Amino acid sequence: MHEVKDLTRENLDDVFEICSFNRPEGEIVDKGREFRVKWLTDMLERYGSCTKIAYYNEKPLAQILYYPEEAMQYIRNRRKDVIHIQCVYNAFQESQGLGAGAALVNELIADCKVGPEILDGRVCEFLVGYPFPSTEGITLDRFYPKMGFKQGQDEFYLEIAGKYSPREMSEYTPLPEDKDSVVIFYNPTCEFGYFYAEQAKQMLLNTFEELPIRIFNVWEDHEEYLKRPQQSIVAARAIVNQQIINDFQFWTDAEGWLKEVREKLSN
Ligand SMILES: CC(C)(COP(=O)(O)OP(=O)(O)OC[C@H]1O[C@@H](n2cnc3c(N)ncnc32)[C@H](O)[C@@H]1OP(=O)(O)O)[C@@H](O)C(=O)NCCC(=O)NCCS
């Protein structure tokens, strides 16, 4: 039986036992972790726990990361009393399929019904989760329906006290200032967001020495993101010469990613 705990300052490091398990180490990742600790601590103070951790025999196995959509200053048309699930992750293959992921979502649903602390005790209207590709476990577009979520507009949703309403989204339209340059957005909620940004910058500078590259934190530099609306960013994403790049490829095929950058720079 899994034990599910809310995040506190005391168990905050357990998040990294899960998300950083079997991942690259080094200064850039450490910096990414610092950013995530800062974000989690700020959210703890402002809203309460935005993460739940599932333990088995006291070992942290899986986590769910969520927050009020209204906290996401970097998106337009935020919906009131809607909770955005950023990710659910069980890092340990031998522990997958044994109920940790479901336990986390079910605990969150139970909180949402009574009025979670992060909504100041108001009942949640509905939960939304944006799926993204993964090479581990089952992907979230398969997992969310198993938990009762339905397909919405570019997201999955689960109604709690209200009716689902899609968020009106706008798309990135090329900005003159993005021409012949690279803009990278990273999300500090994932320690690998900053890793992507710095790694991508290094790879690009090794190939294109003079290329102007700007890096923004979506939570802090939200105005920059608002100028370039796009799909939810889980870790990070680059806009190259006014075109959005496939961010997943960066993790699975760095050479292919660089090839796409090269093509976009010459367009
Ligand atoms: C989605 C995920 C969190 C599920 O975690 P989990 O602890 O294995 O979940 P559970 O054991 O509660 O299983 C939930 C359901 O998924 C099914 N499931 C889990 N792993 C599965 C697998 N490898 N293949 C098929 N089904 C699987 C379970 O059978 C169960 O379905 P059921 O209710 O129909 O029986 C995990 O697979 C994962 O981390 N996937 C990657 C998701 C991702 O990209 N996260 C962000 C990373 S930053």
The ligand as an ORCA input file, in Angstrom:
! r2SCAN-3c Opt
* xyz 0 1
  C       1.954      7.442    -15.917
  C       2.726      6.884    -14.733
  C       2.942      8.002    -13.703
  C       1.888      5.790    -14.094
  O       2.522      5.433    -12.894
  P       2.232      4.030    -12.204
  O       2.692      4.121    -10.784
  O       2.756      2.934    -13.013
  O       0.628      4.030    -12.245
  P      -0.342      2.915    -11.682
  O       0.407      1.711    -11.201
  O      -1.246      3.567    -10.729
  O      -1.137      2.484    -12.990
  C      -2.188      3.292    -13.492
  C      -2.733      2.596    -14.710
  O      -1.734      2.528    -15.731
  C      -1.493      1.164    -16.095
  N      -0.076      1.023    -16.379
  C       0.972      1.447    -15.628
  N       2.125      1.150    -16.237
  C       1.799      0.542    -17.402
  C       2.554      0.010    -18.471
  N       3.895      0.063    -18.457
  N       1.889     -0.531    -19.511
  C       0.535     -0.585    -19.534
  N      -0.229     -0.065    -18.545
  C       0.394      0.458    -17.492
  C      -1.922      0.364    -14.914
  O      -2.270     -0.960    -15.275
  C      -3.141      1.133    -14.467
  O      -4.219      0.912    -15.347
  P      -5.590      0.251    -14.868
  O      -6.159      1.216    -13.881
  O      -6.364      0.121    -16.120
  O      -5.162     -1.040    -14.250
  C       4.099      6.283    -15.171
  O       3.874      5.278    -16.141
  C       5.026      7.312    -15.762
  O       5.777      7.952    -15.031
  N       4.970      7.511    -17.091
  C       5.724      8.560    -17.721
  C       4.868      9.804    -17.659
  C       5.678     11.044    -17.851
  O       6.161     11.304    -18.920
  N       5.793     11.796    -16.745
  C       6.571     12.998    -16.734
  C       8.035     12.737    -16.680
  S       8.875     14.269    -16.436
*
